[in-house]
Amino acid sequence: MGLLVEKEIRAYQLRNKTLVCPVCATDEERADDETEKIAAEDIIHDTNPMECVRCKKKIK
């Protein structure tokens, strides 16, 4: 039986397709079923650098 390892969330993609870092995301946005969680291992096929719409920090 394997261990269940939780992935590190590096961003939340909201309904309007904007990205928010985990620090800036509200509890309501985290609990919303329509909010997509982008984990550290996920591959993003976007050439533009990702940044949080609230704090303007780059999302790695």
N, C-alpha and C positions, 0 to 999 in steps of 0.2 A: 504494500500500500504506500503510495507516494505522498509526499507532503504538499499541501496546497500553499503556494507562494503568491502573495498579493503583489501585483505590479505597481511600480511607482507611477503615480499620475503626474504628468508634466503639464497638462493643460486640459481645459474643458472647452468644447466647441458648443456654443449656445445655439438656440433656434435660428438666429439671424446669421449664422455661419461665422461669427467672430470668435476669437480665441481669448480665453481668460486664464491667467496663471492660477494655481491652487491657492495662493495667498489672497488674491483679490476676489475669488469666487465666493458668492454668498451661500449660506446654508440652503436656501431655496433652489439655487442653481445646481448645487451638488445633488440634491434629492430629486430633481426633476428627471423624469424618465426620458424626455426628449433631448437632454443634454448628453452629448457624446463625450466620453472620457478618452483622452489620448494618452496612452501609457508610454513609458520610456522606450520600450522595444518596438512600438508601432512605427511603420515606415510611412513617411509623408512624401507624396509625390508632388511637392510644391517647391519651385525654385526660389520663391521669395522667402526671406527670413521671417520666421514666425515671431510675433511679439504680442504681448498682452495689450488689449485695447484700453485698459485702465491705468496701469503703471508704466506702460511703454518699455518694459524690460523684455529682452530676447528670451524666447522659450527654447530651451535646448533639447 
